[in-house]
């Protein structure tokens, strides 16, 4: 399969190493990274390496792989000792569905209970604060390292 990328896609730039990201896991078909504007702490994105704008464009085995990585991300978040009781796994599929980056991605958002109002407010305003990105990047990189240690099926996983 030919890997398609586009230079105006932030996810393609990240995947090509042209933009920074806090990577938790990567294989030849997908990457798991921390969202730069998280709804909750440890909010991860699961992104296919090949550029596809919409979920319907994915081959079934790639779609299954992305959801398997979402499952493993949930396990890593719990194993890392984060205050996690549940998760939202969200796909915004198309501009009208609030998809800001036209490259398929799954949001894996840890929830701790009693955080519905805070989550709703954060979701609505999360990309407004662009100040302190370097400090945020450092914090996300540390968190990515912690999650990578606990990611199931990797050499560094202790479980």
C-alpha positions as CSV (number, residue, x, y, z in Angstrom):
1,X,0.0,0.0,0.0
2,X,1.3,3.5,-0.9
3,X,1.6,5.8,2.0
4,X,-0.1,9.1,1.2
5,X,0.8,12.3,3.1
6,X,0.1,15.9,2.6
7,X,2.2,18.8,3.6
8,X,-0.7,21.0,4.8
9,X,-1.8,18.3,7.3
10,X,-0.3,18.7,10.8
11,X,-0.6,15.0,11.5
12,X,1.4,14.2,8.3
13,X,4.0,16.7,9.3
14,X,4.3,15.1,12.8
15,X,4.5,11.6,11.2
16,X,7.3,12.8,8.9
17,X,9.2,14.4,11.8
18,X,8.6,17.9,10.6
19,X,6.6,19.0,13.7
20,X,7.0,18.0,17.4
21,X,4.7,15.5,19.2
22,X,4.7,13.6,22.4
23,X,4.7,10.0,21.1
24,X,3.5,7.2,23.3
25,X,3.7,4.4,20.7
26,X,4.4,4.0,17.0
27,X,4.4,1.2,14.5
28,X,4.5,1.0,10.7
29,X,0.7,1.7,10.4
30,X,-0.2,4.1,13.3
31,X,1.0,6.3,16.1
32,X,-0.4,7.1,19.5
33,X,0.4,10.6,20.8
34,X,-0.7,13.0,23.4
35,X,-3.1,15.7,22.3
36,X,-1.5,19.1,22.5
37,X,-4.8,20.6,23.7
38,X,-6.1,17.9,25.9
39,X,-9.6,17.7,27.3
40,X,-8.4,15.7,30.3
41,X,-4.8,14.7,31.4
42,X,-3.4,11.9,29.2
43,X,-5.9,12.6,26.3
44,X,-4.3,10.6,23.5
45,X,-4.8,10.5,19.7
46,X,-4.5,7.3,17.6
47,X,-3.6,8.3,14.1
48,X,-2.9,6.1,11.0
49,X,0.4,6.8,9.2
50,X,-1.3,6.8,5.8
51,X,-3.3,10.0,5.2
52,X,-7.0,9.3,5.1
53,X,-9.5,12.2,5.7
54,X,-12.5,10.0,6.7
55,X,-13.1,6.8,8.5
56,X,-14.9,5.3,5.5
57,X,-11.7,5.5,3.5
58,X,-9.8,3.1,5.8
59,X,-9.3,-0.6,5.0
60,X,-11.1,-2.7,7.6
61,X,-7.8,-4.1,9.0
62,X,-6.4,-0.6,9.5
63,X,-9.6,0.5,11.2
64,X,-9.4,-2.6,13.5
65,X,-5.7,-1.8,14.2
66,X,-6.6,1.8,15.3
67,X,-9.3,0.6,17.7
68,X,-6.9,-2.1,19.0
69,X,-4.4,0.7,19.7
70,X,-7.1,2.7,21.4
71,X,-7.8,-0.4,23.7
72,X,-4.0,-0.6,24.5
73,X,-3.9,3.1,25.2
74,X,-6.7,2.7,27.8
75,X,-4.7,-0.1,29.4
76,X,-1.6,2.0,29.5
77,X,-3.4,4.9,31.1
78,X,-4.8,2.7,33.8
79,X,-1.5,0.8,34.4
80,X,0.4,4.1,34.7
81,X,-1.5,4.9,37.9
82,X,-3.5,7.8,36.5
83,X,-6.8,8.7,38.1
84,X,-8.9,6.9,35.5
85,X,-12.2,5.2,35.9
86,X,-13.7,5.3,32.4
87,X,-12.9,6.6,28.9
88,X,-14.5,8.4,26.0
89,X,-13.3,7.1,22.6
90,X,-14.4,9.7,20.0
91,X,-14.1,9.9,16.3
92,X,-15.1,13.2,14.7
93,X,-15.6,12.1,11.1
94,X,-15.8,15.1,8.8
95,X,-15.8,18.9,9.2
96,X,-19.5,19.1,10.1
97,X,-18.8,16.6,12.9
98,X,-16.2,19.0,14.4
99,X,-13.2,17.3,12.8
100,X,-10.5,20.0,13.0
101,X,-7.7,18.0,11.3
102,X,-8.9,16.2,8.1
103,X,-6.8,13.1,8.9
104,X,-8.6,10.2,10.6
105,X,-7.8,10.1,14.4
106,X,-9.4,8.6,17.5
107,X,-9.5,10.6,20.7
108,X,-8.9,8.4,23.8
109,X,-10.0,10.6,26.7
110,X,-9.6,9.3,30.3
111,X,-12.4,10.1,32.6
112,X,-12.3,10.0,36.4
113,X,-16.0,10.5,37.3
114,X,-17.6,13.7,38.4
115,X,-15.7,15.6,35.6
116,X,-18.5,16.1,33.1
117,X,-18.9,19.8,33.4
118,X,-15.1,20.4,33.4
119,X,-14.7,18.1,30.4
120,X,-17.5,19.9,28.5
121,X,-16.0,23.4,29.2
122,X,-12.5,22.2,28.3
123,X,-13.7,20.6,25.1
124,X,-15.2,23.9,24.0
125,X,-12.3,26.1,24.8
126,X,-9.2,23.8,24.6
127,X,-7.6,25.2,21.5
128,X,-8.0,28.9,22.6
129,X,-4.9,28.9,24.9
130,X,-1.8,28.8,22.8
131,X,0.4,30.4,25.5
132,X,3.0,28.3,27.3
133,X,3.3,25.7,24.6
134,X,6.9,24.9,25.4
135,X,6.1,24.3,29.0
136,X,3.1,22.2,28.0
137,X,5.3,20.2,25.5
138,X,7.7,19.4,28.3
139,X,4.9,18.1,30.5
140,X,3.4,16.1,27.7
141,X,6.8,14.5,26.8
142,X,7.2,13.3,30.4
143,X,3.6,11.9,30.4
144,X,4.2,10.2,27.0
145,X,7.3,8.5,28.5
146,X,5.2,7.2,31.5
147,X,2.5,5.9,29.2
148,X,5.0,4.3,26.9
149,X,6.5,2.4,29.8
150,X,3.1,0.9,30.5
151,X,1.9,0.4,26.8
152,X,0.8,-3.3,26.4
153,X,2.8,-5.3,23.8
154,X,5.9,-3.2,23.8
155,X,9.4,-4.1,25.1
156,X,9.3,-1.5,27.8
157,X,5.9,-2.7,29.2
158,X,6.2,-4.2,32.7
159,X,2.9,-6.0,32.3
